């Protein structure tokens, strides 16, 4: 969602980043809150990211299992958050407040 439905406030990158951490997208002007509805597109994206990272993890073998897990998290978490940060037509939001 690029703009608020109520007041046409344009959501910034910072607003969308906060929404990934809180789980809600909140408008600064009219205080409306939106929650992302689950969709098949987000499921496909998350599945593909996890599948690709698992394939890459098999290629990269570290001696230390903790280092292996840290490398896995460094790649996986930003890739999963990227879907929520970038505004596109695949997001569907429901007004909750």
N, C-alpha and C positions, 0 to 999 in steps of 0.2 A: 504494500500500500504506500503510495507516494504522498497522498494528501489525505487530511482528515475529511470524513464525509460531512460532518456538521459545519465546520468553519473554514474548510479548505486550507488549513495550515499545512505547509509542506514539511514533512518529517525529515530531519537531518540524519546524517550518518550516526551521530552520537545517540539520537533517539532510538534508532533501530538497534544499535549495539546494546543499549540498556534493556531493550525489550527482549533480547535473547537471554539476558541474565535474569530478568524478572518474570518473563513469561507473558507480559502484556505490553502493548504499545499504547502509550499515554500521550494525549495531545496537551501541549503546554498552554494553549489559548483557552479552549472550552472545557478542558479536564475530562474529555471523553476517553474511555479505555476500550481497547480492542484486543481480542485474543485470536490467535491464528487457529483456523480450523485445520484439523489433520486432512491431508489429501494424499492421493496415490502418488503424486509427483514428489512430494517430500519423502515418502517411503522409498521410492525408486532411487532418489538421489542418495539418501543415507545408506541404502543397501549397496549401491555402486561404490561409494567412498569406502565403506568398510571392507568390501570385497577387494578393491584395489590395494588398500593398505595392508590387508592380510597377505596378498600376493607379494607385495614388496617386502613385507616382514620376513617371509621365507627366504628371500634373496639376501637380506642383511642379517648376518648372524654375529652377535656380539658375545664376548666371553662372559660378560656379567649380565645376569638376567634383569637387574634393576636398570642398567643402561639400556637394555633392549626395550623395556617397558616405557622408559622416559622418551626414547626416540619414537616409539609408537604413538605416544600421547602428543608429542610435539607436532606430528604430522596430522593426526586424526582430528583433534579438537578444533584447530583453525579451519580445516576443510569442512567440518560439520556446521560450524558457526557461519561460514561463508554463505550458505543457502539462506539463512535468516537475515543477514545483513543487507544483501543485495536486493533492491526492490525490483520485482518483476511480476508478470501476470499470473504466475503459478501460485502466489499467495492468496488465500481467501481469509478474510477477517470477519469476526462476529463482534458486534458492539455489546459489551457487558455492563457498561455504566454510562 
